[in-house]
Amino acid sequence: MKYKILFSACLLSVCLGVKAQQAYMIDQQAAVFYPADYDAAAHLPSPIFLQELVPQGQVPENWKIRPVYSTENGKSVATLTVGADDDLYGTGEVTGELRRNGKEVIFWNKDNYGYFANEGKNLYQSHPWVLGLRKDGTAYGIIADNTWKGSCTTNQQIKFTFESPAFRVIVIEGKDSKEVLKELGKLSGTMELPPLWALGFQQCRYSYFPDTRVKEIIDSLRIERFPCDAVWMDIDYMDQFKVFTFDPKTFPNPKELQDYAHAKNMKCVYMIDPGVKVEDGYFVYDQGNAANYFVKDAKGDNFQGRVWPGQCNFPDYTRPEVRTWWSGLTRDYMLKGVDGLWNDMNDPSVFEGVDGTMSVDAWHMGGESYPQASHLRYHNLYGTFMIQASRQGMLWAKPNNRPFVLSRSNFLGGQRYGATWNGDNMSSWEHLLLSIPMTLNLSLSGQPFNGPDMGGFGADTDPELLAHWYATGIYFPFARNHNAKGCIDQEPWLFGKKVEDVCRTAVERRYKLMPYIYTLFHEASINGMPIMRPIFMADEKDTNLRSEQRVYMLGNDLMIIPRWAKNPAIPTGDWDIIQFEEKDDLYQAFVALRPGAIVPLTEVAQSTSELDMNTLTLLVNPDENGQASGTLYQDAGDGFEYKTGSYAIYEIKASTEDGMVKVSLNQTEGKLQAPQKRIRIGIVADGKTTYSEYKDGMEISLKNVKEKEKSINTAKLKWSAIDPAKEPSTQEKLRIQMEKMQKSGQAMEW
């Protein structure tokens, strides 16, 4: 394979060494454009794509979007002119509005606490990608195939600028955004199907220690009947913050802790950073130093920078032998009592480094298909290479379990290796509101498994904020409560019965929806479609939905309307709000079912391992013809047997005849012979849900419910009295937190 890639790079260097710009179709919907002075060796192999792009014919003359190449101040530039009234999205992990028109994004992964630095223009991940939507609903996607330091401005002229040799651009055309995103998934790959437990609720903080404290949290979750699948350990579990170690006093027996958690149907996830403490006698440093595995500085010595353990060296993950070494360390570590991995600080973060990272002249040795090059080229890939190695080590340790690795840093295409979270956000209403467009745009950039820290990481949360964050964010692809040292404890049961009940109700909704959520994750693993979607995807020709960034969709069939999002733009049609609980607490988001849709639910449980996926409630919202449809995916929830056919996909259909709604399940794919189903219907109409009795089998009927309302009248909804605009700003929350910590003499470690 490596010789094929090298030959391809050499061939492109020769073939494209001409003055005329070259362009080819690489698929029916995608074209690649090369500048005349394209330097293949500076860009290939591309980490974005599953395989090197192969010409499949000439680009049609009527192809709408083509780049114009130029140079500015020694930098390579590609400019693409789009429609003046096009709406732009994507651009990866970004702050600000959902609609990206008139924005600047910097492609330089950065440890950016609170998103304060550089006005939040560069965060922990880079995705040189823009999704465009025309007024007629047709769409396009633009990829700048470049890993070097760069930027993008999004006006009528989309402009990519990089500190690199000239680079190629790929343009995708589609009839709508869904078609474009599926093509992106086809070219760059899709996420692997995660274990079911990773979709459950996650409890974390910086930090739970010692191990007795971890057990207390596990016990509290179960005593409080608070559904949860995993507890997470930040760096304080380590011996002096040295990676791949456990503190012998506070975590003397991680395997015993894992057994304790497993007995209560919970997993243990631990953090691993890339920085290796420079210390003779420390086995990771000794191995890496002896084998010359670390990134070099401009003088050829090991690059050294300070992070949590003190002075550290950093593995050169561009080298395959270093990734293999790291995978081996991960394998041995996993077997000590670890279920999942959390790769942090892999931007990479260096405390006193220029712009908080390695020097741009630090040197990576590469290997196989990747050439030697400076950090300027490989900086944005550092986290991606790290989680690639972590994932491989997890597979070596537990070949019959699906790996789950969460990363702070990533790059376009890195969705193939792990999930991501949105870094060090703040406990503020601004950041709660910001979390929706941020998660949506990252989802529209090929990274469907992502989400923020619920409740906020930095600064103290408050009861109202925490309750609303749970009620709003529990439907995000990744759902985890996490907060920082120096901040008050953030477990919901510490804020009184009202807040605890609100948060528990929200989490219980997630577990009830798990059959539907797992089906969405399977879809994402197949075709790259986002799990969480902007509301404009409900009707891409309705331009009134293009800027709505408070309301969002969970898959294709559910609309989530936060309780504080007054006067939202919502799609037309007979969407109906689902009644989950008998009593309304005035915090839970309105969840509306699309007309003509069926969504499968199950009964609540304390962990995903306890869910009965064969006892189902089928929520139905018949369309104007009395029909509805949905899909259900099932497998073992872990392992890889599904890849050889041990799964089941059910087509769920409803029809109405003589006033009766008849619903049936029919297995259309897979060899899995699931136990007999126990099902009931829930007909959703006018904000109420009418249920049948449970019945064994694959077919059930219920008398239809006559509707009075043919659309959601938002003026009649009971909204929260809270006004997010009047709540303290993020800057104010930070100021209060800093004063609190200074008075108490606490170090601001975050």
C-alpha positions in Angstrom: 0.0 0.0 0.0 2.8 2.5 0.9 4.4 2.0 -2.5 1.1 2.7 -4.2 0.8 6.0 -2.3 4.3 7.0 -3.0 3.9 6.2 -6.7 0.7 8.2 -6.8 2.5 11.2 -5.2 5.3 11.0 -7.6 3.0 10.7 -10.6 1.0 13.7 -9.5 4.2 15.7 -9.0 5.2 15.0 -12.6 1.7 15.2 -14.2 0.7 18.4 -12.5 4.0 20.2 -13.0 2.4 22.2 -15.8 1.2 25.8 -16.0 -2.5 24.9 -16.6 -4.7 24.1 -13.8 -6.0 20.5 -13.8 -9.4 19.3 -12.7 -11.0 15.9 -12.6 -14.2 14.2 -11.4 -13.4 11.8 -8.6 -17.0 10.6 -8.2 -20.3 11.4 -9.8 -20.8 14.3 -7.3 -17.3 15.4 -6.6 -14.5 17.1 -8.5 -10.9 17.8 -7.5 -9.0 20.9 -8.7 -5.2 21.2 -8.7 -3.2 24.4 -9.0 -0.5 24.5 -11.7 2.3 24.4 -9.1 0.8 21.6 -6.9 3.4 20.0 -4.7 2.2 16.5 -4.0 5.0 15.7 -1.6 3.9 18.6 0.6 0.3 17.3 1.0 0.2 13.6 0.3 -1.0 11.3 1.6 -4.1 13.1 2.7 -5.4 12.1 6.1 -8.8 13.3 5.1 -9.6 10.6 2.5 -10.0 6.9 2.8 -7.9 6.5 -0.4 -6.0 8.6 -2.8 -8.3 10.4 -5.3 -8.5 8.8 -8.7 -9.5 10.8 -11.8 -12.8 9.5 -13.3 -13.3 11.9 -16.1 -13.3 15.6 -17.0 -15.3 18.2 -15.0 -18.4 19.3 -16.9 -18.2 22.8 -18.3 -21.3 23.9 -16.3 -19.7 22.9 -13.0 -20.7 25.9 -10.8 -17.9 26.3 -8.2 -14.2 26.3 -9.1 -11.2 27.6 -7.2 -8.9 30.4 -8.3 -5.4 30.0 -7.0 -3.0 32.8 -6.0 -0.3 33.7 -3.5 -0.4 36.4 -0.8 2.6 37.3 1.3 4.1 34.0 0.6 1.0 32.1 1.5 -1.0 29.8 -0.8 -4.6 30.9 -1.5 -7.6 29.3 -3.0 -10.7 31.5 -3.6 -14.1 30.1 -4.6 -17.0 32.4 -5.6 -20.4 31.2 -4.5 -23.9 32.6 -4.6 -24.4 36.0 -2.9 -27.5 34.7 -1.1 -26.1 31.2 -0.2 -26.1 30.1 3.4 -22.8 28.7 4.7 -22.3 26.2 7.5 -19.7 23.7 8.8 -16.1 24.9 9.2 -15.7 22.4 12.1 -15.5 23.3 15.8 -16.3 27.0 15.9 -17.9 29.6 18.2 -20.6 32.0 17.0 -23.6 31.5 14.9 -24.8 28.4 13.1 -24.8 30.3 9.8 -21.1 31.0 9.0 -21.4 33.7 6.5 -19.0 36.6 7.1 -16.8 34.6 9.6 -13.1 33.8 9.9 -11.9 30.4 11.1 -8.2 29.7 11.9 -7.0 26.1 11.3 -4.5 25.7 14.1 -5.7 23.5 16.9 -5.4 25.4 20.2 -5.9 24.7 23.9 -8.4 27.5 24.3 -9.9 27.6 27.8 -13.3 29.3 27.8 -12.9 30.0 24.0 -11.4 33.4 25.0 -8.2 33.5 22.9 -8.3 34.8 19.4 -12.0 35.6 19.8 -12.6 31.8 19.6 -11.6 31.7 16.0 -9.5 28.6 16.6 -10.3 25.9 19.1 -9.2 22.3 19.6 -10.1 20.9 16.2 -9.6 21.9 12.5 -11.9 21.0 9.7 -11.1 22.9 6.4 -14.6 22.4 5.1 -17.5 24.6 4.2 -21.1 23.4 3.5 -23.2 25.7 1.3 -27.0 25.8 0.9 -28.5 27.6 -2.0 -32.0 29.2 -2.0 -33.4 26.4 -4.1 -32.3 23.8 -1.5 -29.4 22.5 -3.6 -26.1 22.2 -1.7 -22.4 22.0 -2.1 -19.3 21.2 0.1 -15.8 22.5 -0.2 -12.7 20.7 1.2 -9.3 22.4 1.3 -7.0 19.4 1.3 -4.4 20.9 3.5 -3.2 20.1 7.1 -0.8 23.1 7.4 -1.6 26.2 9.5 -4.2 28.2 7.7 -7.5 30.1 7.8 -10.8 30.5 6.0 -13.1 33.5 5.4 -16.6 32.8 4.4 -18.2 35.5 2.3 -19.5 35.4 -1.3 -15.8 34.5 -2.0 -14.8 31.6 0.3 -11.1 32.1 0.8 -8.7 29.5 2.1 -5.2 30.7 3.0 -2.4 28.4 4.2 1.3 28.7 5.1 2.1 25.9 2.7 2.8 25.0 -0.9 -0.2 25.2 -3.2 -2.9 22.7 -2.4 -5.8 21.0 -4.1 -9.5 21.7 -3.5 -12.4 19.3 -3.7 -15.9 20.5 -4.5 -19.0 18.3 -3.9 -22.4 19.0 -5.4 -25.7 17.6 -4.2 -29.5 18.0 -4.5 -29.5 18.9 -0.8 -27.2 19.0 2.3 -27.9 15.4 3.1 -26.6 14.2 -0.2 -23.5 16.3 0.2 -22.8 15.0 3.7 -23.2 11.4 2.6 -20.7 12.1 -0.2 -18.3 13.6 2.4 -18.7 10.4 4.4 -18.1 8.3 1.4 -14.8 10.1 0.6 -13.5 10.7 4.1 -14.9 7.7 5.9 -17.5 7.4 8.7 -17.3 6.9 12.4 -17.1 3.3 13.7 -20.2 2.1 15.5 -19.4 2.7 19.2 -20.3 0.4 22.1 -23.9 1.1 23.3 -22.6 2.1 26.7 -20.8 5.1 25.2 -24.3 6.5 24.2 -25.5 6.5 27.8 -25.0 9.3 30.3 -21.4 9.9 31.5 -20.4 11.4 34.9 -17.1 13.1 35.2 -15.2 15.9 37.0 -11.6 17.2 37.4 -11.1 15.1 39.5 -12.7 12.2 41.2 -10.0 10.8 43.6 -9.1 8.7 45.5 -10.8 5.5 44.3 -13.0 5.6 47.4 -14.5 8.8 46.1 -15.1 7.2 42.7 -17.1 4.4 44.5 -19.1 7.1 46.4 -20.1 8.7 43.1 -21.0 5.3 41.6 -23.1 4.5 44.7 -24.8 7.9 44.7 -25.8 7.5 41.1 -27.4 4.2 41.8 -29.0 5.3 45.1 -30.4 8.4 43.5 -31.8 6.3 40.6 -29.9 8.4 38.2 -29.2 6.5 34.9 -25.5 6.5 34.0 -23.1 4.2 32.1 -19.6 5.4 33.0 -17.6 7.4 35.5 -14.6 9.3 34.3 -11.2 9.8 35.9 -9.2 13.0 35.2 -5.4 13.3 35.7 -5.3 13.0 39.5 -5.6 9.3 39.4 -2.0 9.2 38.0 1.3 8.9 39.8 2.5 12.5 39.6 0.5 13.0 36.4 2.7 10.5 34.5 0.8 8.9 31.7 0.1 5.1 31.9 0.6 5.1 35.7 -1.8 4.9 38.7 -1.1 6.6 42.0 -0.1 3.7 44.3 -1.8 5.4 47.3 -5.0 6.7 45.8 -5.6 4.2 43.0 -3.7 1.1 44.2 -6.0 -1.4 42.4 -7.7 -0.1 39.3 -8.9 -3.6 38.4 -10.7 -3.9 41.7 -12.3 -0.5 41.0 -13.4 -1.7 37.6 -14.9 -4.8 39.1 -16.8 -2.6 41.6 -18.1 -0.4 38.7 -19.0 -3.4 36.6 -21.0 -5.0 39.4 -23.2 -1.9 39.2 -23.3 -1.9 35.4 -21.0 1.0 35.0 -17.7 1.5 33.1 -14.4 3.3 34.0 -12.9 5.8 31.6 -9.4 7.2 32.2 -7.5 10.2 30.8 -4.3 9.8 28.9 -2.3 12.9 27.7 0.5 12.8 25.1 3.2 14.6 27.3 5.7 12.1 28.7 7.5 13.3 31.8 11.3 13.7 31.4 12.4 11.4 34.2 15.0 8.7 34.1 13.6 5.5 35.6 10.0 6.3 34.4 9.4 3.4 32.0 7.5 5.4 29.3 10.2 8.0 29.1 13.0 5.4 29.2 11.4 3.4 26.3 10.7 6.5 24.2 14.0 8.1 24.7 16.0 5.0 24.1 14.2 4.3 20.8 14.4 8.0 19.8 10.6 8.2 19.6 10.0 11.9 20.5 9.4 15.0 18.4 12.6 17.0 17.8 13.3 20.7 18.2 15.1 22.8 15.5 18.5 21.7 16.9 17.6 18.0 16.6 17.2 17.4 20.3 14.0 16.1 21.9 11.4 18.9 22.0 10.7 19.7 25.6 7.8 21.6 27.0 5.9 21.9 30.3 2.5 20.4 30.9 1.0 18.7 34.0 3.9 16.4 35.0 6.5 19.1 34.5 9.0 19.1 31.6 7.8 16.6 29.0 8.8 15.1 25.7 6.1 14.4 23.1 5.8 11.2 21.0 6.2 11.7 17.2 3.0 10.0 16.1 3.8 10.7 12.4 6.1 7.6 12.7 4.3 4.3 12.4 6.8 2.6 14.8 5.9 5.3 17.4 2.2 4.7 17.0 2.8 1.0 17.4 4.7 1.6 20.6 1.9 3.8 21.9 -0.6 1.2 20.9 1.4 -1.3 23.0 1.4 0.9 26.0 -2.3 1.4 25.6 -2.9 -2.4 25.4 -1.0 -3.1 28.6 -2.8 -0.1 30.3 -6.3 -1.2 29.3 -5.8 -4.6 30.9 -5.2 -3.0 34.3 -8.8 -2.1 34.6 -9.8 0.5 31.9 -12.9 0.4 29.8 -12.5 3.6 27.7 -9.9 6.2 26.9 -10.0 10.0 27.1 -7.2 11.6 25.1 -6.7 15.2 26.3 -4.1 18.0 25.8 -3.4 16.5 22.3 -3.7 19.8 20.5 -0.9 19.5 21.5 -0.9 21.8 24.5 2.5 23.2 25.9 2.0 25.6 28.8 4.9 28.1 27.9 4.9 27.3 24.2 4.3 30.0 21.6 0.5 30.2 21.2 0.4 27.4 23.8 1.9 24.7 21.7 5.1 23.4 20.1 7.3 25.7 18.0 6.4 25.6 14.3 10.0 24.6 13.6 9.7 21.5 15.7 10.5 18.5 13.5 8.5 15.3 12.8 10.4 12.4 11.2 7.4 10.8 9.5 7.6 7.3 8.1 6.2 5.0 5.4 4.0 7.4 3.3 4.4 10.5 5.5 7.6 12.5 4.9 9.7 14.4 7.4 8.3 17.9 7.9 7.9 20.7 10.5 5.3 21.1 13.1 3.7 23.7 10.8 2.5 20.8 8.6 1.7 18.2 11.3 0.4 20.2 14.2 -3.3 19.8 13.3 -2.9 16.1 12.9 -1.2 15.5 16.2 -4.4 14.5 18.0 -5.7 12.5 15.1 -2.6 10.4 15.0 -2.7 9.9 18.8 -6.3 8.6 18.9 -5.5 6.4 15.9 -2.8 4.7 18.0 -4.9 4.7 21.1 -7.8 2.9 19.2 -5.4 0.3 17.9 -4.1 -0.5 21.3 -7.6 -0.8 22.7 -8.3 -3.4 20.0 -5.2 -5.3 20.8 -6.2 -5.4 24.5 -9.8 -6.3 24.0 -10.3 -7.6 20.4 -13.9 -8.5 21.1 -15.0 -5.1 22.4 -15.6 -1.9 20.4 -13.2 0.8 21.5 -14.4 4.1 22.8 -11.9 6.9 22.8 -12.8 10.5 23.3 -10.4 13.2 22.0 -10.2 16.9 22.6 -8.3 17.4 19.3 -9.0 16.1 15.8 -8.9 16.9 12.1 -11.3 16.4 9.2 -11.3 12.6 8.6 -10.4 11.9 12.2 -14.0 10.8 12.9 -12.8 7.3 11.8 -10.9 6.9 15.1 -12.8 8.6 17.9 -15.4 10.9 19.3 -14.7 14.4 20.4 -16.0 16.9 23.0 -16.0 20.6 22.7 -13.2 21.4 25.2 -13.1 23.7 28.1 -16.4 25.5 28.0 -17.8 27.7 30.8 -20.8 27.4 33.1 -22.7 30.2 31.6 -25.9 30.7 29.7 -23.9 32.1 26.8 -22.1 28.8 26.5 -25.3 26.8 26.9 -26.7 28.6 23.9 -23.4 28.4 22.1 -23.2 24.7 22.5 -26.1 24.1 20.0 -24.6 25.7 16.9 -21.1 24.5 17.9 -22.2 20.9 18.1 -24.3 21.3 14.9 -21.5 22.7 12.8 -19.1 20.0 14.0 -21.8 17.5 13.1 -22.0 19.1 9.7 -18.3 18.7 9.3 -18.1 14.9 9.4 -17.8 14.5 13.2 -21.2 13.2 14.3 -20.2 11.9 17.7 -19.5 15.1 19.7 -20.9 17.3 22.4 -20.1 19.8 25.2 -19.6 19.4 28.9 -23.1 19.6 30.3 -23.4 22.2 33.1 -20.2 23.8 31.9 -16.5 23.1 32.8 -15.2 26.4 34.1 -16.7 28.5 36.8 -19.5 27.6 39.2 -22.8 26.5 37.8 -26.1 27.4 39.4 -29.3 25.4 39.9 -31.3 27.0 37.1 -28.5 26.8 34.6 -27.7 23.1 35.4 -31.4 22.1 35.2 -31.9 23.8 31.8 -28.6 22.5 30.5 -29.7 18.9 31.2 -33.1 19.5 29.7 -31.6 21.0 26.6 -28.4 19.0 26.1 -29.5 15.5 27.0 -30.3 14.8 23.3 -26.8 15.7 22.1 -24.8 12.8 20.6 -22.3 12.9 23.6 -23.8 13.5 27.0 -21.4 14.1 30.0 -21.5 16.2 33.1 -17.9 17.5 33.8 -16.5 20.5 35.7 -13.2 21.9 36.9 -11.2 22.0 40.1 -12.0 25.0 42.2 -15.6 24.9 41.1 -18.5 23.6 43.2 -19.5 20.0 42.8 -21.9 19.6 39.9 -23.8 16.4 40.6 -27.5 17.3 40.3 -28.6 15.8 43.6 -26.5 18.4 45.4 -28.8 21.2 44.1 -32.0 20.2 45.8 -34.9 17.9 44.9 -36.3 20.1 42.2 -33.1 20.3 40.2 -32.3 16.6 40.8 -35.8 15.6 39.5 -35.5 17.8 36.4 -32.0 16.4 35.6 -33.1 12.8 36.3 -36.2 13.2 34.1 -34.1 14.5 31.2 -31.6 11.6 31.5 -34.5 9.1 31.7 -35.8 10.5 28.4 -32.4 9.7 26.8 -32.5 6.1 28.0 -36.1 5.7 26.8 -35.1 7.0 23.4 -32.1 4.7 23.2 -33.5 2.4 20.5 -33.9 5.4 18.2 -30.6 7.0 19.2 -28.7 3.7 18.6 -30.4 3.5 15.2 -29.1 7.0 14.4 -25.6 6.0 15.4 -25.8 3.0 13.1 -26.9 5.3 10.3 -24.0 7.7 11.0 -21.6 4.8 10.9 -22.9 3.7 7.5 -23.3 7.0 5.6 -22.0 9.8 7.7 -25.3 11.5 8.4 -25.3 13.7 11.5 -27.1 12.4 14.6 -27.9 16.0 15.7 -29.0 18.1 12.8 -29.9 21.8 12.2 -33.6 22.4 11.9 -33.2 23.6 8.3 -32.7 19.9 7.3 -36.4 19.3 8.0 -37.1 21.5 4.9 -34.1 22.7 3.0 -36.1 25.0 0.8 -37.7 26.9 3.7 -35.2 29.8 4.1 -36.9 30.8 7.4 -35.2 27.9 9.0 -31.7 28.7 7.8 -30.6 30.8 10.8 -32.5 29.0 13.6 -29.8 27.9 16.0 -31.8 27.1 19.2 -34.1 24.4 17.9 -32.5 21.3 16.5 -33.3 17.8 15.2 -32.4 14.5 16.7 -32.1 12.4 13.5 -34.7 12.9 10.9 -37.8 12.5 13.0 -37.5 14.4 16.2 -37.4 18.2 16.7 -36.0 19.5 20.0 -37.3 22.9 21.2 -35.6 24.1 24.4 -38.0 25.5 27.0 -36.3 28.9 26.9 -36.2 29.2 23.1 -39.3 31.5 22.7 -40.6 32.4 19.3 -38.5 29.8 17.4 -38.6 29.2 13.6 -39.9 25.7 13.1 -40.9 23.7 10.0 -44.4 23.7 8.8 -46.6 20.6 8.9 -48.3 18.6 11.5 -45.4 18.1 13.9 -46.8 16.9 17.3 -45.2 17.3 20.7 -44.6 14.0 22.6 -46.0 13.8 26.1 -43.3 11.8 28.0 -44.4 12.5 31.6 -47.8 13.0 33.3 -46.7 16.3 34.9 -44.8 19.1 33.2 -41.9 20.5 35.2 -41.6 23.5 32.8 -37.9 22.7 32.1 -38.0 19.7 29.8 -37.5 20.5 26.1 -40.5 20.1 23.8 -39.8 17.0 21.7 -41.9 17.0 18.5 -42.5 14.0 16.2 -42.4 14.6 12.5 -45.6 13.9 10.6 -45.5 10.5 9.0 -42.8 9.2 11.4 -42.5 6.3 13.9 -39.9 6.4 16.7 -39.2 3.4 18.9 -38.8 3.8 22.6 -38.1 1.4 25.5 -38.6 1.5 29.3 -36.1 3.5 31.4 -33.2 1.7 33.0 -30.2 2.6 35.1 -27.7 1.7 32.4 -27.8 0.7 28.7 -26.9 -2.9 29.7 -30.2 -3.1 31.6 -32.3 -1.8 28.7 -34.9 -4.2 27.3 -34.6 -3.4 23.6 -37.3 -5.9 22.8 -40.0 -4.2 24.9 -40.9 -1.3 22.7 -43.2 1.7 22.5 -43.8 2.8 18.9 -44.6 6.5 18.9 -46.7 7.2 15.8 -47.7 10.5 14.1 -49.8 9.5 11.1 -49.5 11.8 8.1 -52.6 13.2 6.2 -53.0 9.8 4.6 -53.0 8.0 7.9 -49.5 6.5 7.2 -46.2 6.6 9.0 -42.8 4.8 8.9 -39.7 4.3 10.8 -36.6 2.2 11.2 -35.1 0.2 14.1 -31.5 -1.2 14.3 -30.5 -3.8 16.8 -27.4 -5.8 17.6 -25.5 -7.0 20.6 -24.5 -3.5 21.7 -20.8 -4.4 21.7 -18.4 -6.6 19.7 -18.0 -7.0 16.0 -20.4 -9.8 15.1 -22.7 -7.2 13.5 -20.0 -6.8 10.7 -20.7 -10.4 9.7 -24.4 -10.1 9.7 -25.4 -10.5 13.4 -27.7 -7.6 13.5 -31.3 -6.8 12.6 -32.9 -3.8 10.8 -36.6 -3.5 11.1 -38.9 -1.5 8.9 -41.8 -0.1 11.0 -44.9 0.8 9.1 -48.3 2.2 10.1 -51.5 2.5 8.1 -55.0 3.6 9.0 -58.2 1.8 8.0 -61.7 2.2 9.5 -60.4 4.5 12.1 -57.8 2.0 13.4 -54.0 2.6 13.2 -52.2 -0.7 12.4 -48.4 -0.9 13.1 -46.1 -3.7 12.0 -42.4 -4.5 12.3 -40.7 -6.4 9.5 -37.1 -7.5 9.6 -35.5 -6.4 6.3 -31.8 -6.9 6.9 -29.5 -8.9 9.1 -29.2 -12.5 10.4 -29.9 -11.7 14.1 -32.8 -13.6 15.4 -34.0 -11.4 18.2 -36.4 -12.6 20.9 -40.0 -12.0 20.3 -41.0 -8.3 20.6 -43.4 -7.0 23.2 -44.8 -3.8 21.7 -47.4 -1.1 22.2 -48.5 1.9 20.1 -48.3 5.5 21.3 -50.3 7.8 19.0 -49.1 11.4 19.3 -51.6 14.1 18.7 -52.2 17.7 20.0 -49.5 17.4 22.6 -50.8 14.2 24.1 -49.7 10.6 23.7 -52.4 7.9 23.8 -51.1 4.3 24.4 -52.4 0.9 23.6 -51.8 -2.1 26.0 -48.6 -4.1 25.4 -48.9 -7.1 23.1 -46.5 -9.9 22.2 -45.7 -10.1 18.5 -44.8 -7.9 15.5 -48.2 -6.3 14.7 -50.6 -4.2 16.8 -53.5 -1.8 16.3 -55.1 1.1 18.2 -58.0 3.4 17.5 -56.8 6.6 15.9 -56.9 9.9 17.7 -58.7 12.7 16.0 -56.6 15.9 16.0 -57.7 19.4 16.4 -54.4 21.2 15.7 -52.6 20.7 12.4 -49.4 22.4 13.4 -47.6 23.5 16.6 -48.8 26.9 17.8 -45.8 28.2 19.6 -47.8 31.0 21.2 -49.8 28.5 23.1 -46.8 26.6 24.5 -45.8 27.0 28.2 -42.3 28.6 28.1 -39.8 29.0 30.8 -39.8 32.4 32.5 -36.0 32.6 32.3 -34.4 35.1 29.9 -30.9 33.9 29.0 -30.0 37.4 27.8 -30.4 38.7 31.3 -28.2 36.0 32.9 -24.5 36.8 33.9 -22.1 36.8 30.9 -19.3 34.3 30.5 -16.8 37.1 31.3 -18.7 37.9 34.5 -18.8 34.3 35.5 -15.1 34.0 35.0 -14.4 37.2 37.0 -16.5 35.9 39.9 -14.7 32.5 39.8 -11.3 34.1 39.8 -12.1 36.3 42.8 -13.4 33.3 44.7 -10.3 31.2 44.0 -7.9 34.1 44.9 -9.6 34.6 48.2 -9.4 30.9 49.0 -5.8 30.7 47.9 -6.6 28.1 45.2 -4.4 27.7 42.2 -6.3 28.2 38.9 -5.1 24.9 37.4 -7.6 25.0 34.6 
